[in-house]
Amino acid sequence: MAYALQQLINGISLGMIYGLIAVGYTMVYGIIGMINFAHGDVFMIGAFTALITIVLLLSGGMMEGPGAILLVLLVSMSVTALYGWTVERLAYRPLRGSFRLAPLISAIGMSILLQNYVQVSQGARVKPLEPIVRGGFEVMREGGFVVQLSTIQIMIVSITLSVLAVFTWLVTRTPLGRAMRACEQDRKMAALLGVDTDRTISLTFVIGAALAAVAGSLYLIRYGVIDFYIGFLVGVKAFTAAVLGGIGSLPGAVLGGLLIGLIETFWSAYFSVQYKDVAAFAVLVMVLIFMPTGLLGRQEVEKV
Amino acid sequence: MILELETVSAGYGAVQALTDVSLHVAEGEIVTLIGANGAGKSTLLMTICGDPRARAGRITFDGQDITALPTHAIMRGGIAQSPEGRRVFPRMTVLDNLIMGAEVAGHDPGRDLERVYTLFPRLKERAAQRGGTLSGGEQQMLAIGRALMARPRLLLLDEPSLGLAPLIARQIFSAIRELNAREGLSVLLVEQNANQALRLAHRGYVLVTGRITLEGPGRALLDRPEIRDAYLGTGA
């Protein structure tokens, strides 16, 4: 029981990170109908930006308290958002109106480019980071087993929920959010109502990248090791989460993220750590075969 | 002249849909464009909005050359369109659809909402419903209402009576007449229902396979034998 509770806590905090990234996949899919395969690498850029910021702050002796973590998040979000914007501008916008596969191939190219860019500029070695958030609570004790809720896990959950709350408000209540939904449903009509669709698409990439940056920063602080290649595996799992939740659905992305986090954690805990990635991808295969619209995806029935 | 097209040609891909079209709409005028299916009427309205872009010729709105402007910039300048197929946002509420119409102009939608609700009380009843769940007629009202939300100076209407019960079609035509008379709204109207459209309009153009073949006051066009035969049917 205690063991399962511990896995639940671990799974939720991991799932939150997947959820944040999955939102970026699903948003971009919703608005331009492509899978942004470079999104995982944008997450990796976020993690590296956070690492560089933390190292700078540590060397200045300023990496203290929640203010410093907030600063790290803000720096990472801004820099990564700029990368997100640039990726769209360089690799996808020129191909708009081209055949469907073109931006997809371009995305794979962008992914490889970002990985190599970081590998060359930051080195290929794994980058360790000393724990900067310590401590936690003892939730319960059963026999010899102690259920821990660490400060970093509380931080992950609370930061993710706050970021998602702001994001939900943005999408549902603001003119930008309405313009994004309008572009998602009928881009041509949105333009006829005066929406600058190119700008709206750019902003979608910017927001998705900022969310991935939050995920990258939290991943770095939680696990303490990153390298230029982390974006691939984490990215594919977040993509799985987006498909499981129903690609195009924002709440679905978060739900899918949580489920993938839980599946992976429980699989590792009860079956085999070595095969945890297999569990996540088996889910992807099964969802695609048996439930291609995902859990909260919509069936395409509309009155014409 | 609020809108002027000079020898405009346009099309999609290899298909040339419009050839040397010249047409104008004066301030406060209702102009109708009639023609058979596939004559290029909808393409003409879309070309004015920059999508597709005119391949040749010049389009001016209120004296300003808009031929090369991007669609969103044209629409922000005071043109609104209720397009072919209505294009209501299916997963947005009726209210959000209407608010989208006002967002362009950047004004508070309150007063305009009241105006649209007065024109189409049905929309008020359905305000919280999703656009995709409305009936065809209601979607048509929503598309027109949404276009009006932008407080346009020129309204482009593509087949506003399509799929509507005759009573509702008459309502919509009288709404257009009223907006024109009271607020001086200029209208370019594309219609299959040539009889009603020519009665409503000050002037009309006939479009045949992408070319303007006839032009004249609405009533005068109604009396032309070739119009009666081609577009009004024998009983008209």
Interface residues (C-beta under 8 A of the other chain):
Chain A: P175 R178 A179 R181 A182 Q185 D186 K188 M189 A190 A191 L192 L193 G194 V195 D196 T197 R298 E302 K303 V304
Chain B: C49 D51 P70 T71 H72 M75 R76 Q81 P83 G85 R87 F89 P90 R91 M92 D96 I99 M100 G101 E103 V104 A105 G132 T133 L134 S135 G136 R146 A150
